[in-house]
Amino acid sequence: MHVTIDGVRREVEPGQTVAGVLLAAGQVSWRTTRGAGKPRGVFCGIGVCFDCLVTVNGVADVRACQRLLVDGDDITTETP
């Protein structure tokens, strides 16, 4: 399977989450807090904290730790 993350095409395995692929690529932060601009990525890993938000196929505020990748997905992070 292939997905695009911040304009870069990547090969991924079925069953991987967006967060899993980002972490495996060494990207531990992909957005920042509104007020302080502090880095955010996966915190809880179970979809409760909403720290890992990304845009998938034009849909904003998708929890990266919960979203399983689908062939052809286009993921955009806030801080590539």
N, C-alpha and C positions, 0 to 999 in steps of 0.2 A: 504494500500500500504506500501511497505517497500523499503527503500533505504539504502545505506551504505555511511557514511560520515567519512572519515579518518579511515576506518576500523571498525567503529561502526555501527551496523545495527539499524536503527530507523524506527519507524512506523510514517507515514505521511498521511495527508489527501489529496485527489485529489484537484488540483487547487493551491497548495502551491508552492511558489518559493523556490529556493535554499536559497536565502538570508533570507526569512521568517522563514524557519526551523532553520537556524543557529542562527538567532536572538532570536527565541523562546527558544532555548537551552542555551541562555546566552553567546553565542560566538559573540562578537561585532567586532572582528578583525580576519581576516583570511589570510592576506598577509602583506608584508612590502614593503616600498619604496626601490628602488634600492640603491640610494645614502646614505640616512640617516638612513635607517632601521626603519622608523616610521610605526606604525600600520595602516592598512587600512581595511575597510569593506565597508558597504554601506555609500555613501556620498549623491549622488543625488537621488538615488532610481528610476531613470527613464532611465537608460542605457546610459547616456551621458558622465559621468566622467570616467568610466572604473576602478574605485577604487575597485570594488567588484569581481574581476576575480577569477575563480576557474577552476579546471579541471573536466570535466564530461565525464565519459565513455572513458577516454583516450584523449579527445579533450581539449586542453589547451585554456586558455583565454576566457572562457565562462562567460558572465555577470550574476552573481548570482541573481541580482535583476530582471532580465528579464526571466530567465530560469524556466519554470514550470517543476516540478518533474514528472517523469514517473516511474512506478513501476519497481524496479530493478536497478535504476540508481546507479552508483558508483561515488561519489564526493570526490575529494581530494583538500584540501586547502593547502596553502603554509605554514601556521603556525598553525598546529592543537593544 
